[in-house]
């Protein structure tokens, strides 16, 4: 079983490595980090701007890449009808889904590492060391990207690529602003409060992975100053892992019931 899943994961990694769009995204992120040097000098806050641009680019482009891969890679198997040959072999459909996700996770991990190296290079040029806060923020961004990938896989398991992309993007946006949505709904009518509560229950709390500039337990945290502890990073990672496992389980169930004839 592990061998079959790993074989699918490696094949997915090789397939994703041939997608030229990914190289364009890497160039954009590297370019954004280089641009941050100029913007930082103009604002006379080189370190702050470089870190903010680097982490924002990592989260934004990482999430968009996760959505693209989750929608594209699974749909490609159906479009090319290679899924017929795969499901006819002695392999369970859930193994196929998990293998696809792991392959995506490998690609996204490589991208996050590259994004982190680009930001580290910018900091080195500015003579600023990489602090523990930055490392924690990168790890949190990595958990966010992996969670978004699971969301994309879930919608792709039963919907069209266009709708899967729209749904996954909507969940990412809502998950990023759940505290703001919850705060806005407090003064709304009862039915809006109920709808908001239901929506927030079925949307992953992605804001947990982007905490710089927010308040945690009444204390302001920032990657430029007092940041979260590694204990928080671990709990946030477990939260993301729980969503990933749940979404993959639902994806496998829906994909198992899908008719490819």
C-alpha angles and dihedrals in degrees: 000000000000090000092053093048092047092049090054091046093053092046089050090050092052091046092050091047088063093057107105093202089073091058089051090053091051090052091050093051093046089048091050090052091050090047089053088066090061093042091048092053091049091051092039089232102099098161096045094048093045093052095044093048093045095049093042091051091047092052097040101043092036092055093045090049090050090052092047094049094044091053099037105043097050094042092050091062090055096042094050090043090231086127089075091061091044098050090046090062125081093273129113118236092234088057088054092051094047091046091051091050094048090051089052090047090055091052093046092048090054090049093050089050090051091048090050092049090051091053091046090052091052091050090049091053089052091047092243120136121227107254130208089253091062092048090051091049091051092050090050090050089051091054090049093052092049091049092050089051090056089050090053092048090051095055093039090057092072110009140065120271094252095050092041090055092048094048094046092047091049092051091049092052094046092045090053094054102034094125090052092047091049092049092049092050094057091080095040130098119284095256091052090050090052092047091048092049092051092047093051091050092059097040121081114244095244091164086077088073096050104052103139108119094017134100120255116192089343094308123110113235128194136171086230094057136358107008136177123287127251086252089063090048090052093049091047089050091052089050090053092045090054091053091046093053092045094048093046090050091052091044091053091048093050093043090051091057094046116112115221097179 
